[in-house]
C-alpha cells in the first residue's frame, strides 16, 4: 500500500458504503474525474438548527446520488457536509455537476431560504489511489481545493478538465487564471462554469470596458479647431504619437502570443503527465507483469534463448532483437509473441530517446541520477554524445562506456533520471518501453519511483 501524499486535505473522510465494489478496489490506482462538493456555511446552520440542517443535508445527498447514477458516476466517500464523486469520464462529471447545481437552484427558487442549502463544487481529472479505508491522491487534493475556490452555488474546474470537455459540452466558461492552491506545489489554471445564459449575459455586462467618454463638442467653425489638441501640433509630433501607438499594439500582441504559448506548454505538460499515468498503470491492469512470460516467449520465438540473451539482451541490443523477431516469427502463433515483440520495439524506442535526451547534458552539467537500490545509493553523473556511448563523470574524470558495459541497475537509474528530468515528458510508447525494461531486467524500483515522482521540471531548463 502506498502512503498518502503530503498535503492531503485533513477532512473526516470515509468510504461511502453505497459505492459498488466493482468500481474501484483497494490497492488500485487509476485516472479519474473527481467531483468534490461542500455546503456553504454548514457549521453556522448546524449551530442554529441541527435537526433541520441534517434533514436538508440528507435530502440533498439523496438528490446528488440519484444524479450521479444517471451520469454513470459513483459516490466514493462523504466528508461530513460534502461528497466525493468518481467518474471515468470528465464529460459526465461536468454534466452531473451542472445538473446538481441547477437542481439546487430550482429548489431555492421554489422554497423558503430556511429550506435551502447552498453547495460549492470542484472538479479535477487526475490520479487517485484506493486503500482499504480511504481514497487519496492528487485528483482528490486538487478537486477539494477547486471546490473552495468556487462561489456559493457555483462550479470550478481545472485546466485538465476544461481541455477535455470544451468541445463536447455547450458551456459558458470564464477563466479565473492560474491560482496558488493550499498544499499544491504548482499553480493550477481554474475555470468557472456559468450555469445559464442569463448569468453569462450578466457576466459579460460586468466585464465590459469602461463607459466611452463622449467626444468633445465641435468648434464653432470647422477645420483644425475641431480636431484633438495633439493633432494641431507640428507633424513630427503626430508621427511620434503614431509610432508610440503602433509600438504599444505590437507589444500587446507579443504579450498575448507569449501567454498563449505558455498556456499551450501547460496543456501539453498536463496531457503528457496523464499519458505517463496511463502507461505506468497499464501493465498491471492488463496482467503483463510476469517476467516468466518473456522467458517462455524467447524460448518459443528464438532458436536459442541463450544466444538471444548473450547477443541481444545482455548487450541491450533491443533494435537487433526486434529485427530478429520480425525476420524469424517462428512462434508467432504463441499467445506471448505479440507481447514480446511489442515490448522489444518499445524498449528500442526508449533507448533511442534516452540517447537523444542525454545529449542535452555535458561534462560541466551532467545528468545526476541515483541508484534505485541499496542502503547508500551511489550518485551517477552522466551525459551522452552522438556516438551512442554513455559518458560517466567520476571524480573530475570522464569515462565513455558502451551500454553493454554497464550493469542493469545503473542503466535503470540513468533511464529513470532522464525521464524525471526531461524538459517535456516523452510519449506513452517511451514510458511503456521503460516499464518493459523494468520487468525484463527485474528492476521494479524504476516503476515505483516514477509512480511516486512525476516529471515536474518541464520547461525550467
C-alpha positions as CSV (number, residue, x, y, z in Angstrom):
1,X,0.0,0.0,0.0
2,X,1.4,3.4,-1.0
3,X,1.5,6.1,1.7
4,X,-0.7,9.2,1.5
5,X,0.9,12.1,-0.3
6,X,1.9,15.1,1.7
7,X,-0.6,18.0,1.6
8,X,-3.7,15.8,1.6
9,X,-6.7,17.7,3.0
10,X,-7.4,17.0,6.6
11,X,-11.1,16.1,6.3
12,X,-13.0,13.4,8.2
13,X,-13.2,11.2,5.1
14,X,-14.8,7.8,5.0
15,X,-15.6,5.4,2.1
16,X,-19.3,5.5,1.2
17,X,-20.9,2.1,1.7
18,X,-23.2,2.6,-1.3
19,X,-20.2,2.5,-3.7
20,X,-20.3,-0.6,-5.9
21,X,-17.2,-2.8,-5.1
22,X,-16.7,-3.4,-8.8
23,X,-16.0,0.3,-9.5
24,X,-12.7,0.7,-7.5
25,X,-11.0,-1.9,-5.5
26,X,-8.5,-1.4,-2.6
27,X,-4.9,-1.1,-3.9
28,X,-6.0,0.2,-7.3
29,X,-4.6,3.4,-8.9
30,X,-6.5,5.0,-11.7
31,X,-7.0,8.2,-13.7
32,X,-10.4,9.6,-12.7
33,X,-12.6,12.7,-12.8
34,X,-13.2,13.6,-9.2
35,X,-16.1,15.9,-8.1
36,X,-15.9,17.4,-4.6
37,X,-19.0,19.1,-3.1
38,X,-19.4,21.2,0.1
39,X,-22.2,23.0,1.9
40,X,-21.7,26.8,2.3
41,X,-22.0,27.9,6.0
42,X,-22.7,24.4,7.2
43,X,-21.3,24.9,10.7
44,X,-23.4,28.1,11.3
45,X,-26.5,26.3,10.1
46,X,-25.8,23.4,12.4
47,X,-25.5,25.7,15.5
48,X,-28.7,27.4,14.6
49,X,-30.8,24.3,13.9
50,X,-29.1,21.0,13.9
51,X,-32.1,18.8,13.3
52,X,-33.4,20.8,10.3
53,X,-29.9,21.1,8.8
54,X,-29.2,17.4,8.9
55,X,-32.6,16.7,7.3
56,X,-31.8,19.1,4.4
57,X,-28.3,17.6,4.1
58,X,-29.7,14.0,3.7
59,X,-32.3,15.3,1.2
60,X,-29.6,17.0,-0.9
61,X,-27.3,13.9,-0.6
62,X,-30.1,11.7,-2.0
63,X,-30.5,14.1,-5.0
64,X,-26.8,14.0,-5.7
65,X,-26.6,10.2,-5.5
66,X,-29.5,10.0,-8.0
67,X,-28.0,12.5,-10.4
68,X,-24.6,10.8,-10.1
69,X,-26.1,7.4,-11.0
70,X,-27.8,8.9,-14.1
71,X,-24.4,10.2,-15.3
72,X,-22.6,6.8,-14.8
73,X,-20.8,8.1,-11.7
74,X,-20.3,6.7,-8.1
75,X,-20.2,8.2,-4.6
76,X,-16.8,7.3,-3.2
77,X,-17.0,8.9,0.3
78,X,-18.6,11.5,2.5
79,X,-16.8,14.5,4.1
80,X,-19.4,15.4,6.7
81,X,-21.2,18.1,4.8
82,X,-19.9,17.1,1.3
83,X,-19.5,14.2,-1.1
84,X,-16.6,12.9,-3.2
85,X,-17.9,11.5,-6.5
86,X,-16.0,9.4,-9.1
87,X,-16.4,9.4,-12.8
88,X,-14.5,7.6,-15.5
89,X,-15.5,10.4,-17.9
90,X,-14.7,14.1,-17.4
91,X,-17.7,14.9,-19.7
92,X,-20.1,13.0,-17.5
93,X,-18.6,14.6,-14.3
94,X,-19.2,18.2,-15.6
95,X,-22.6,17.3,-16.9
96,X,-23.6,15.9,-13.5
97,X,-22.2,18.9,-11.6
98,X,-24.2,21.3,-13.8
99,X,-27.4,19.2,-13.2
100,X,-26.7,19.2,-9.4
101,X,-26.3,23.0,-9.2
102,X,-29.3,23.6,-11.4
103,X,-31.4,21.3,-9.3
104,X,-30.4,23.1,-6.1
105,X,-31.0,26.5,-7.8
106,X,-34.6,25.3,-8.7
107,X,-35.2,24.2,-5.1
108,X,-34.0,27.6,-3.8
109,X,-36.4,29.5,-6.2
110,X,-39.4,27.4,-5.2
111,X,-38.9,27.2,-1.4
112,X,-38.1,29.5,1.5
113,X,-34.5,30.3,2.4
114,X,-34.5,28.1,5.6
115,X,-35.4,25.1,3.5
116,X,-32.3,25.5,1.2
117,X,-28.7,24.6,1.4
118,X,-26.1,26.1,-0.9
119,X,-23.3,23.9,-2.3
120,X,-19.9,24.5,-3.9
121,X,-18.4,22.1,-6.5
122,X,-14.9,21.5,-7.7
123,X,-13.8,19.1,-10.5
124,X,-10.4,17.8,-11.4
125,X,-9.1,15.0,-13.7
126,X,-6.2,13.3,-12.0
127,X,-4.6,10.2,-10.4
128,X,-6.3,8.6,-7.4
129,X,-5.3,5.6,-5.2
130,X,-7.8,3.5,-3.3
131,X,-6.7,1.9,0.0
132,X,-8.7,-0.3,2.4
133,X,-10.3,2.7,4.1
134,X,-9.7,5.8,2.0
135,X,-9.3,7.4,-1.4
136,X,-6.3,9.7,-1.9
137,X,-4.0,11.3,-4.5
138,X,-3.6,14.5,-6.5
139,X,-7.0,14.1,-8.1
140,X,-8.7,14.3,-4.7
141,X,-6.5,17.0,-3.2
142,X,-6.9,19.4,-6.2
143,X,-10.6,18.8,-6.5
144,X,-11.0,19.7,-2.8
145,X,-9.1,23.0,-3.4
146,X,-11.1,23.8,-6.5
147,X,-14.3,23.4,-4.5
148,X,-13.1,26.0,-2.1
149,X,-12.4,28.5,-5.0
150,X,-16.0,28.2,-6.3
151,X,-18.6,30.8,-5.5
152,X,-21.7,29.7,-3.5
153,X,-23.9,27.7,-5.9
154,X,-21.0,27.6,-8.4
155,X,-18.6,25.2,-10.1
156,X,-14.8,25.4,-10.6
157,X,-12.9,23.1,-12.9
158,X,-9.2,22.6,-13.6
159,X,-7.4,23.2,-16.9
160,X,-7.2,19.4,-17.5
161,X,-11.0,19.1,-17.2
162,X,-11.6,22.1,-19.4
163,X,-9.4,20.8,-22.2
164,X,-11.4,17.5,-22.3
165,X,-14.9,19.0,-22.2
166,X,-14.6,22.3,-24.1
167,X,-15.5,20.8,-27.4
168,X,-18.0,18.2,-26.1
169,X,-20.5,20.2,-24.0
170,X,-22.2,23.5,-24.6
171,X,-20.7,25.6,-21.8
172,X,-20.4,29.2,-20.6
173,X,-17.0,29.4,-19.1
174,X,-14.8,32.2,-17.8
175,X,-11.1,31.8,-16.8
176,X,-10.0,32.8,-13.3
177,X,-6.4,32.4,-14.2
178,X,-3.7,30.3,-12.5
179,X,-4.2,30.1,-8.7
180,X,-1.8,29.1,-6.0
181,X,-3.8,26.4,-4.0
182,X,-3.0,25.4,-0.5
183,X,-0.6,22.5,-0.2
184,X,-0.5,22.1,-4.0
185,X,3.1,22.5,-5.4
186,X,2.2,24.1,-8.8
187,X,-0.3,26.8,-9.6
188,X,-3.5,25.5,-11.2
189,X,-5.4,27.3,-14.0
190,X,-9.0,27.5,-12.9
191,X,-12.2,28.0,-14.9
192,X,-15.7,29.0,-13.6
193,X,-18.8,27.4,-15.1
194,X,-21.8,29.8,-15.6
195,X,-25.0,27.9,-15.2
196,X,-27.3,29.6,-17.7
197,X,-27.4,32.2,-20.4
198,X,-28.7,34.9,-18.1
199,X,-25.7,34.5,-15.8
200,X,-23.5,34.6,-18.9
201,X,-25.0,37.8,-20.1
202,X,-24.7,39.4,-16.7
203,X,-21.0,38.4,-16.6
204,X,-20.4,40.0,-20.0
205,X,-22.0,43.2,-18.8
206,X,-19.9,43.4,-15.7
207,X,-16.7,42.6,-17.6
208,X,-17.3,45.2,-20.4
209,X,-14.9,48.0,-20.8
210,X,-15.3,51.4,-19.1
211,X,-18.0,53.7,-20.5
212,X,-16.9,55.6,-23.6
213,X,-16.2,59.3,-23.0
214,X,-18.4,61.5,-25.2
215,X,-16.5,63.2,-28.0
216,X,-15.6,66.9,-27.4
217,X,-18.1,69.3,-28.8
218,X,-17.3,70.6,-32.3
219,X,-15.8,74.1,-32.5
220,X,-17.9,76.9,-33.9
221,X,-16.1,76.7,-37.2
222,X,-14.9,73.5,-39.0
223,X,-11.3,72.6,-39.6
224,X,-8.4,72.2,-37.2
225,X,-10.2,73.7,-34.2
226,X,-12.5,70.6,-34.2
227,X,-9.5,68.2,-34.0
228,X,-7.8,66.9,-30.9
229,X,-5.1,69.1,-29.4
230,X,-2.2,66.8,-30.2
231,X,-3.3,66.8,-33.9
232,X,-2.9,70.5,-34.1
233,X,0.8,70.2,-33.1
234,X,3.6,70.1,-35.7
235,X,3.7,67.0,-38.0
236,X,6.7,65.3,-36.2
237,X,4.6,65.1,-33.0
238,X,1.8,63.3,-34.9
239,X,4.4,60.9,-36.3
240,X,5.8,60.2,-32.8
241,X,2.4,59.6,-31.4
242,X,1.6,57.2,-34.2
243,X,4.8,55.3,-33.6
244,X,4.1,55.0,-29.9
245,X,0.6,53.7,-30.6
246,X,2.0,51.1,-33.1
247,X,4.7,50.1,-30.6
248,X,2.0,49.6,-27.9
249,X,-0.1,47.5,-30.2
250,X,2.8,45.2,-31.2
251,X,3.8,44.9,-27.5
252,X,0.3,43.8,-26.5
253,X,0.2,41.3,-29.4
254,X,3.6,39.9,-28.4
255,X,2.5,39.5,-24.8
256,X,-0.7,37.7,-25.9
257,X,1.4,35.3,-28.1
258,X,3.7,34.6,-25.1
259,X,0.8,33.9,-22.8
260,X,-0.8,31.6,-25.5
261,X,2.5,29.8,-25.9
262,X,2.8,29.3,-22.1
263,X,-0.7,28.0,-21.9
264,X,-0.1,25.6,-24.7
265,X,3.0,24.3,-22.9
266,X,1.0,23.8,-19.7
267,X,-1.7,21.9,-21.7
268,X,0.9,19.7,-23.3
269,X,2.6,19.0,-20.0
270,X,-0.8,18.1,-18.4
271,X,-1.6,15.7,-21.3
272,X,1.9,14.2,-21.2
273,X,1.6,13.6,-17.4
274,X,-1.8,11.9,-18.0
275,X,-0.3,9.7,-20.7
276,X,2.5,8.7,-18.3
277,X,0.0,7.8,-15.6
278,X,-1.9,5.6,-18.0
279,X,1.3,3.9,-19.3
280,X,2.6,3.2,-15.8
281,X,-0.7,1.7,-14.7
282,X,-1.5,-0.2,-17.9
283,X,0.9,-3.2,-17.4
284,X,-0.6,-4.1,-14.0
285,X,-4.2,-3.6,-15.4
286,X,-3.5,-6.0,-18.3
287,X,-1.7,-8.6,-16.2
288,X,1.5,-8.2,-18.1
289,X,3.9,-8.2,-15.2
290,X,5.0,-11.8,-15.3
291,X,8.7,-12.0,-16.3
292,X,8.4,-15.7,-16.9
293,X,6.1,-14.9,-19.9
294,X,9.0,-13.2,-21.6
295,X,11.3,-16.2,-21.0
296,X,8.7,-18.5,-22.5
297,X,8.2,-16.2,-25.4
298,X,12.0,-16.2,-26.1
299,X,12.1,-20.0,-26.0
300,X,9.2,-20.1,-28.4
301,X,10.4,-17.5,-30.8
302,X,14.2,-17.6,-30.7
303,X,16.1,-20.7,-31.7
304,X,18.4,-20.5,-28.7
305,X,17.3,-18.4,-25.7
306,X,21.0,-18.4,-24.6
307,X,22.0,-16.8,-27.9
308,X,19.2,-14.3,-27.5
309,X,20.4,-13.4,-24.0
310,X,24.1,-13.1,-24.9
311,X,23.6,-11.5,-28.3
312,X,20.8,-9.1,-27.6
313,X,19.6,-8.7,-24.0
314,X,22.9,-8.6,-22.2
315,X,24.1,-6.1,-24.8
316,X,20.9,-4.1,-24.6
317,X,20.5,-4.5,-28.3
318,X,16.8,-4.1,-28.4
319,X,16.7,-2.9,-32.0
320,X,18.6,-6.0,-33.1
321,X,16.3,-8.3,-31.2
322,X,13.2,-6.5,-32.7
323,X,14.7,-7.1,-36.2
324,X,15.4,-10.7,-35.4
325,X,11.8,-11.3,-34.3
326,X,10.4,-9.6,-37.4
327,X,12.6,-11.8,-39.7
328,X,12.1,-15.1,-37.7
329,X,8.5,-15.2,-36.5
330,X,8.8,-18.9,-35.7
331,X,6.5,-18.7,-32.7
332,X,4.1,-16.1,-33.9
333,X,1.2,-18.4,-33.0
334,X,2.0,-18.4,-29.3
335,X,0.0,-16.0,-27.1
336,X,3.1,-14.4,-25.7
337,X,4.6,-13.5,-29.1
338,X,2.7,-10.2,-29.7
339,X,3.5,-9.1,-26.1
340,X,7.2,-9.9,-26.6
341,X,7.6,-8.2,-30.0
342,X,5.8,-5.0,-28.9
343,X,7.8,-4.7,-25.7
344,X,11.1,-5.2,-27.5
345,X,10.1,-2.5,-30.1
346,X,9.1,-0.1,-27.3
347,X,12.4,-0.7,-25.5
348,X,14.3,0.2,-28.7
349,X,12.3,3.4,-29.0
350,X,13.0,4.2,-25.3
351,X,16.8,3.5,-25.8
352,X,16.9,5.9,-28.7
353,X,15.0,8.6,-26.7
354,X,17.4,8.3,-23.8
355,X,20.4,8.7,-26.0
356,X,18.9,11.8,-27.5
357,X,17.9,13.2,-24.1
358,X,21.3,12.7,-22.6
359,X,22.9,14.8,-25.4
360,X,21.2,17.8,-23.7
361,X,23.8,17.4,-20.9
362,X,27.6,17.9,-20.8
363,X,30.6,17.2,-18.6
364,X,30.1,20.6,-16.9
365,X,26.3,20.0,-16.5
366,X,25.7,16.2,-16.4
367,X,22.5,14.4,-15.5
368,X,22.6,13.5,-11.9
369,X,20.8,10.2,-11.2
370,X,20.9,7.9,-8.1
371,X,20.9,4.1,-8.0
372,X,17.4,2.9,-7.1
373,X,18.6,0.1,-4.8
374,X,20.9,-0.2,-1.8
375,X,21.1,1.5,1.6
376,X,23.6,4.1,0.4
377,X,22.7,4.7,-3.3
378,X,25.5,6.0,-5.5
379,X,25.1,9.2,-7.4
380,X,25.7,8.8,-11.2
381,X,26.7,11.8,-13.3
382,X,26.3,11.0,-17.0
383,X,25.8,12.6,-20.4
384,X,26.0,11.4,-24.0
385,X,27.4,12.3,-27.4
386,X,26.1,11.4,-30.9
387,X,28.5,8.4,-30.8
388,X,25.9,6.4,-28.7
389,X,28.3,6.0,-25.7
390,X,27.4,6.8,-22.1
391,X,29.9,9.2,-20.5
392,X,30.2,8.9,-16.8
393,X,31.8,11.8,-14.8
394,X,33.8,10.3,-11.9
395,X,36.0,12.5,-9.7
396,X,36.6,15.0,-12.4
397,X,37.5,12.3,-15.0
398,X,35.2,11.3,-17.9
399,X,34.9,7.7,-19.0
400,X,32.9,6.6,-22.0
401,X,31.2,3.3,-21.8
402,X,29.0,1.3,-24.3
403,X,25.6,0.3,-23.0
404,X,26.7,-3.3,-22.9
405,X,29.5,-2.4,-20.4
406,X,27.0,-1.0,-17.8
407,X,25.1,-3.1,-15.2
408,X,21.3,-3.1,-15.5
409,X,20.9,-1.4,-12.1
410,X,23.0,1.6,-13.4
411,X,21.1,1.6,-16.7
412,X,17.8,1.6,-14.8
413,X,19.0,4.6,-12.7
414,X,20.0,6.5,-15.9
415,X,16.7,5.8,-17.7
416,X,14.7,6.8,-14.6
417,X,16.7,10.0,-14.1
418,X,16.4,11.0,-17.8
419,X,12.6,10.6,-17.6
420,X,12.2,12.6,-14.4
421,X,14.4,15.4,-15.5
422,X,13.2,15.7,-19.1
423,X,12.2,19.1,-20.4
424,X,9.0,17.6,-21.6
425,X,7.8,14.1,-20.6
426,X,8.0,11.7,-23.5
427,X,5.2,9.8,-25.2
428,X,3.3,6.8,-23.9
429,X,5.3,4.3,-26.0
430,X,8.6,5.5,-24.4
431,X,7.2,5.1,-20.9
432,X,5.9,1.6,-21.8
433,X,9.4,0.8,-23.0
434,X,10.7,1.8,-19.6
435,X,8.2,-0.5,-17.8
436,X,9.1,-3.4,-20.2
437,X,12.8,-2.8,-19.3
438,X,12.0,-2.9,-15.6
439,X,10.2,-6.2,-16.0
440,X,12.7,-8.0,-18.2
441,X,15.7,-6.8,-16.1
442,X,13.9,-7.2,-12.8
443,X,14.1,-3.5,-11.8
444,X,10.7,-2.9,-10.2
445,X,12.2,0.1,-8.3
446,X,12.1,2.1,-11.6
447,X,8.3,1.9,-12.0
448,X,7.7,2.6,-8.2
449,X,10.0,5.7,-8.4
450,X,8.1,7.0,-11.5
451,X,4.7,6.5,-9.8
452,X,5.8,8.5,-6.8
453,X,7.8,11.2,-8.5
454,X,6.1,12.5,-11.7
455,X,8.2,14.6,-14.1
456,X,7.9,18.2,-12.8
457,X,10.7,20.3,-14.2
458,X,9.4,20.6,-17.8
459,X,10.3,23.9,-19.3
460,X,12.6,25.0,-16.4
461,X,16.0,24.2,-18.0
